[in-house]
Amino acid sequence: MSSTRINSAQTKAACEARSRFFVDRFYPNTWAQQLALWERDMPRIASSLRRHTDRYSNFINLIASECLPSEAVLSASGSLFMSQTVEGERGSRWFPCTDAIDEIEDGISRSCETLFGLECASAQPHTATQANQAVMYALVEPGARVMSLSLSDGGHLSHGYANTLASSSYEIHPYHVAPDTGLIDYDALELHAKRLRPQMIITGSSTYPRAIDYKRVSSLCAELGSVHLADITHPAGMVCSGLHPAVDSADVVTLSLHKTMCGNRGGLICSKPEHGPAIRRAVFPGIQSAALPNMVLAKAISLLGATRCEFGDLQARIRSNAVALAEALVSLGHEVWTGGTDSHLVMLKAPAHLPALECEERLAGAGILSNRNLMPGDSKVGTGLRLGTIAVTQIGFAERDMRQTARTIDLALSDGADLSRAREDVAQLLDRVLCEARDGTTAR
């Protein structure tokens, strides 16, 4: 069934009321006004967007790569900056009258130094994948060796998985987690790296739930003369809040801002000063032409938001909610990769009686959004479900709500599951959380 279809156990009126409250509570000056405009001028599109709103108001959104950006970020993403053509970096533009975007990129540089201890090499990559491509294009010779975490052990496609640009351009050698612990085997990584002497070692992941020892890998790279690229796309918000290890020892850091940074979609590259010029040339004209100035503006606002005290408080709640979810699932007899988490990610092993795809569909039918993914030892068919706590924390979920969510997941994945009962549990939990948000007892 479609994950955005209104469930039969929830009345249409109740769902619509929840959606209206969500929009009015969190996006009164942006999404609410846009919906009103579209309903007047483009009712068919407005109907589709109303269904999209259901994802946030009528489902428990555990998609680990999604957040709820602020109204300021939403406004910037659709701002008049969208109409300007910008090519090249500050001081070397190919179009006139770029003073405003120059100032914004200067502000991004200051934010990067504050948050990550490195300069901003480029704020222009359209995605984190393009940021990774630009860094490799700039700093790795064609055909040279690159080490990255295996995809099934948590790595990302852009780090060199088969049939990607990286795998066709470089000699990719994966490193792995230890079979007995599920943790990155740093000793094996070091032995492998000293034998291969790769030009670059990439740290970072899409599903690995634990903190990464960036300093140890940076020391290894310094010994070997390799470049250390730390892709912190998932834990970036926790890194700059001091809840994950610092990354200032890395040569280059890449990230996107729509996960724990709670901002807009778009890539960012920070680096040590000596790598900046080559990276900027790799971004333009190397892998892309015009920047998206509206999204660069949104990145600036997202980064400024991350410098505020309340951002660190939010990151702490995101992590504590993930820990509570993992602990509750384990207590209910489920297998969780590494037995827990240090971040917003929880990797749940699909029960033996259910393929991961069916688990994902069952949870969607129950009103819980997740996505299937690879677990250690998997090849092409994933046996895991990736769960994340960013969006639910932003609407007010607390640890007790995550424990209730775990019980509903357990119900939905059990033999002979009663999905109608699970859907009722989800509706009641959302009603209570949103009611508390309305009353001001919780805040995003």
N, C-alpha and C positions, 0 to 999 in steps of 0.2 A: 504494500500500500504506500501511497505517497506520504512522506514524512510531514508534509504541510497541510494535509487534509484534516478538517475538523473531525474529531472522534465522536462516534455515536453516543458514547457515555456522557459527553459534555454537551449540554444544550447549546444551540446556536447563539442564543441570547447571552449565555454566560461567557462563551468564547469572545463574542464581540465586546462585551463589557470589559473583559480582561485586556483585550487589545487596546481599547480606547484608553483605559487607565494607564497602560504601559506607555503609550505614546504621549499622553498628557503629562505623565509624571517625569519621564526621562527626556523627552524631545518636544516640549511644547512650542518652541520657537523655530524649529526646523522641520522635522518629519511631519508633525501635525499640520503645519501650514502647507507643506508640499502636498500632502494627501488631499487636503481641501481643494487646492488648486487643480490637481489632477482629476478629482471626482467631478469638478465642474467642466473641465475642458477635454479630458481624456478618460472617460469612465471605464473603458476596458482595461487600460493600463492601471488605473486606480484599483480595480478589482484584484489584479495580480499582486499589486503592492500590499493590499490588505492581507492577502494570504501569506505574503512574505513576513508581515508583522507577526503573524501567528507563531512563527518559529521562536520568537522571543517571549511572547506572552502566554502561549498555551502549551509550550513544551519546555521541559527541563533541558537546556542547551548545554551538553557536555562535549561539544566539539572543541578540541584542545587548541585549535588554531583560530578561534574567533573571540572577539571582544565586543564591547559596546563603547564606541568612541564617544567623546564628549560632543556637545552641540557645537563648540568652537571648532573642533576638528571637522565635523560634518559641514559646517558653513564654509570653512576654508577650502574643502575639497570641491565644492561647487561654486567657488567665488569667481570674480571677474578675471583673476589671474589665469583662468583656464584659456582665455582667448589670446594670451601673449605667446609668441614664439621665442624660445630661448635655446640657443645652441652655444656650446662652449662653457668654460668656467669663468669665474670672476677675474676681471682684468683681460680676458681674451674672448669676448662675445662676438658673435657673427651677426647680431641684430642690435639696433640702437635702443636707447631709453630703458636700460635694465637696472637703473639705480635701486629700485625697490627690491627686486629679487637679489641684487648684490647684498643689500642690507640684511635680508632674510637669511641668506646663506652664511653671512658673517655671524649671525646669531646662532645658527646651527653649529658652527665651529666652536663657539664658546660653550654651548650646551654639551657637546661631545667631550670636550676637555674636562668639564665638571663631572659628567656622569661616568665616563669610561677611562679618563686619564690619557686619552689619545686625541690627535687632531682629526678633523673631518677631512678625509681624502676626497670624498664625493657624496653629495646628497641627492644625486640625480638618477641613480639606478631605479628602474621602474619596479623591480622586485628584488628580493634577497637572492634569488637564483641568478639574476643578471649581475648582481653585485659579486657573487662568487665567480661567475664567468669572467668578469672584468679583472678581478684580482689574479686569477690564474693566467689570463691572457697577458697581463702586465708582467708577472713575476716568474712564470714557469715557461721554459723553452718547449717548443713542440716536441712531443715524444718523450719528454723527461718523466721521471718517476714521481708519483704522488701517492702518499698514504692517507687513507681515510677510513672511518669506521664503516664496517660492512652494513649494507642496507638492512639486513635481517637483525642485526645487532643494534639498530637504532639510527644508522646514518641516513643522510638525505640523498635524493636522486641526483641533485646537482653536484654532489661530491665525487661522482664518477661511476654511477650505476650504468649497467649495460645500455647501449643505444642512446646515450646522452652525449651532448657536445664534449663534456670532459672526457668521457671514456674513449671517444674517437680521436681526441687530440693529445692525450697523455697516457702514459703507462700506469694504470691504477692498481695499487696493491692494498687490499683491505686489511685492517686489523680487527680484533674481535673482543667479545666479552668472555670471561671465564665461564665454562659450562656449569661449574658447581655453584657460583655465586650470582651470575648474571651481571657482574660488574666488569668494567673495562679492565683488561689484563695489561697493566702498564709495563710489567716486567717483560712480557712477550712482545709488546709494542716496541720497547727499547731494543731488544735483541734483533727483531726483524728490521728495525730502522737502521741499526748499525751495520747490518749485512747489506741492505739495499742502498743506503745513503740517498734517500729521496731528496728532490729539490724542494718539496713542500710536504708538510704534514698538516692535515686538516682535523681539527677537533670540532665537535658539535653534532647535533643529532636532531631527528624528527620525533623519535619515540623514547629515547633513553631517559629514564626517569630520575637519574641521580646526578649530583653535582660532578663537574669534571675538573680534574687537577690541571688547570691551564699552566701553572708555574712549572710543573714537572715537565710537561711537553715543551714549553719554551726553553727550558734548560737543555733538554735533549737536542732541540733544533739549533741552539747556539753552539753546542758541541760539534754537531754535524755540518754546520753551515747551511742548514735548511731554513725555509721560511715557515713560520707558524701562522696559519690562518685559523682563527677561532670564529666559527659561525655560531653566534649566540642568539639566533632568531627566536628560539623558544624561551630561554631563561633571561632574556635581556633585562626585563623589568626587575627581576630579582637580583641580577648582577649589579645594576646601578643603585639598588636599594640596600646593598650590603648583605643580602640574604644568600647569595651565591659567591663563589670565589671571584676576585677581581681579574680583569683581562688585560691590564696594562702591560703585562709581560709579553703578550703576543705581538708579532710583527704587524699583523693586520686583523681587524675585527669586522665581520659583516653581520647585518641584522635586518629584519623587517620590523615594522612598528605596529602591526595589527594583532599581535599575540599578547604577551605579558606587558608590552609597552602601552597597551590600551589606546592605540592611536589609529592612524590610517594605513592603508596598504601602500607599500613602497619600500625600496631598499635603501640602505645606508652603509657607507664604508668609512671606517676609522683606521688610522694607521700611524706608525712612527713616521716622522717627517721625511726620512730619506725615500720612502716608498710613494709618497703623495703624487709627485709629478707623473710617474709611470702609470699609476692607477687612473689619474684623471685623463691621460691620453687614451687609456684603454676603454674608458667609459665613452668618451667622445674624442675622436670619431670611431673608436675601435668597435664597440658592440651596439651602440645606439646613436641616434641623431638627436632630435630635439628633446629637451627635458619636459617634464610636466610641471610647470611652475605652480599650479594650484595645489598639487600634491606635495611639492617642496614646502609651500607655505604650511600645509597641514602637518608635515613632519616637524617643522619649527615649533608649532603649537604643541604637538605631542611631546616633544623633548622638553619644552618648558614645563609642561604638566608633570613630567617625571622628576623635576627638581623640587617639587613641593612636598611638605611633610606628609600630607594625607596620601600621597602616592605610595610611600613606603608602608603605611598602615594597610592600604589595600593589598599590596603584595604579600604582606604577612598573613592576611586573611585568606588570600588565594591559596597560599601554601598550606596553611593549617586546615583548610577545607579539603584539600587533596589528601593530606595525611589522614584525616578523619574518614574520608571515603575509602581509602586503601585499607585502613585498619578494619573498618566495618565489613568490607568484602571478604577479607581474610578470615574474620571471625565467623562468617557465614559459610565457610568452607571453600571459597573460591581461591584460585591461584593468581597471584599478582606478581608481575616481574620484579625481582629483587626483594619481594616481600613488602614493598612500600614505595615511598617517593621522597625526594628532596625539593620537588618543584610543583608545578600545576598539573603535571601529567601523572596518570595512573594507567598502567598497561595491564588489562585483565585478560587472562587466558580463557578462551571460549571453552565451555563445558564439553566433555568428551562426546556427548550425545548430540551436539549442535555445531554445524559449520559456522564460522565467524560471520558470514554473510547473513545467515538466518538469524543470528543473534542481533546483528545490527537492525534487521527488519523488524524483529520482535520488539526491540526496545523502541523503535520509532512508532510502532503500533501502540505501544504503551504510553507514548508521549515523552520519550527520552531520546535525545539525539546524541549519537556517538558515531565513530567510524572504525571499520575493520582495518587491521594493519598487521604487518609482519612481526613475529616474535623470534627470539633466538632459535636457530635451527630450521626456520621456515625457508622455503625456496621461493616459489612464485605465489603460492596460496597462503594468505595470512591466516593465522589461528588466534589472533589477538584482537581486542577491542581497545582503542585509544580513547580515554576519558580525560576531560580537562575541566578545570573549575574557575576559569576566568569570568565568563559571562554570568554564570549563576551567582558568583560572589558579588559581582557588580549590581545585581538586582536585589541583593540582601540576604542570600543564603548564608547560614551559619553552620557550625559543625554538626549540630543536632539535625539540621535539614539534610546534610550529606549522609548521615547515618540512616535517615529515613529513605533517602534516594537509593542507598545500597540495598535496603530491604526490598524496595520496589524492583530494582534490577534483579535481585535474587528470585523474586516471584515471577517476573517476566521470562526468565531463562530456565525455569524449572520444568520438569516433565509435566505435560498436561496443564500448562500455565493458563490461568484465567486472566486474559489481557484486559477484559472489561473492568475487573477489580483493580488491576494495576493502573489503568487510565483514571479511575476514580481517585486512587491514592495521589496520582500526579496532580489532578485538578485541585484536590483539597490542599496539597502542599503549596501549590502556586498561589491559591487564594489567600492562604495564611501569610505567606511571605510578602505578597504584594499589598495585603492589608496592613501589615506592619510598616511597609515602605510608605504607604499613604498616611499612616498615623505618625510617621517620623521616628519610629523606634529603631529603624535601620536606615542606613544611607549608603549610596553607591560610592 
